[in-house]
Structure formats: structure tokens, C-alpha cells
């Protein structure tokens, strides 16, 4: 699988950090769009993006511990 956050052919810590920061920024934007009704899809998207951020964090920790 090709990771979209890669800015080079190498899977660098910097590129992962940049991508994770991008996702966190998107999560903040989506949180601002939540309304009392009819925004369940936004909640789902936020949860999915938060899971991806957690995956990236685990990848970075795993690489650090090698």
C-alpha cells in the first residue's frame, strides 16, 4: 500500500509528522462543523481520522524503539 503522507520515496519521521499534523488540523475543522442534528457523518469521519492519527503515532513509536 502506498502511504499518501510520504513526500519522498522514504518513509521519514518528518513526513509522518507532517501528515499527522495535517490530519489533526482537519479534525479541528470538522469539530467546528458539528451541529446538534444531522452531523453523524462528521462524527464518523472525526473518529476515523483520530484512529489514523493513533496508527501513525504507533508507527513512529515502533520505529523509534527499533
N, C-alpha and C positions, 0 to 999 in steps of 0.2 A: 504494500500500500504506500502510495506517495503521500507524505505529510505536507499539507498546504503551508505550514508555517516556515518551511525551510527557505531561506533566502539564498542558499548555495546548495551544492550537492552534499555538503556535510551537515550532519545533524548537530548543530552547535548549541551550546548553552544560551548564547546570546539570541539566537533565532527563536528558541523555545520561550525565553523570557519575553521577547517582543510579541510573540503570538499570544502568550498568556495575558500580557497586559492589554492587548487588543480585545481579547475575549472579555476581560474584566470591565473594560470601557463599554463594550456592547451591553453587558449585563446591567451596568448602571443606567444606561439609556433606556433599556427595556423596563426597568423598575419604575422609571418616571412615567411610563405609558400605562401602568396598571390602573384600571378603573374599578369601581365597585361591582360592575356587571360586565359580562361578555368579554372577559380578557383571560379566560382559562388557557388559551393557546399561548399567551405571553408567559404565563406561569410555567407552562410546559417547556417552552424554549429556554427560559432562565434556568430551570432545573437541569436541562440537557447541557447547557453551556457551563454550568457550575461543575457538573460531572466531568466534562472535558478538561476544565482547569485542574481539577483534582488529579486526573490522569497524567497531565503534563507535570504537575508537581511531583507525583510519584516517580515518573521517568527521571526527572532531574535528581531526585534524592538517590535513586538507584544508581545512576551514573556517577554521582559524587562518591558513593560508597564502594565503588569498584576499585 
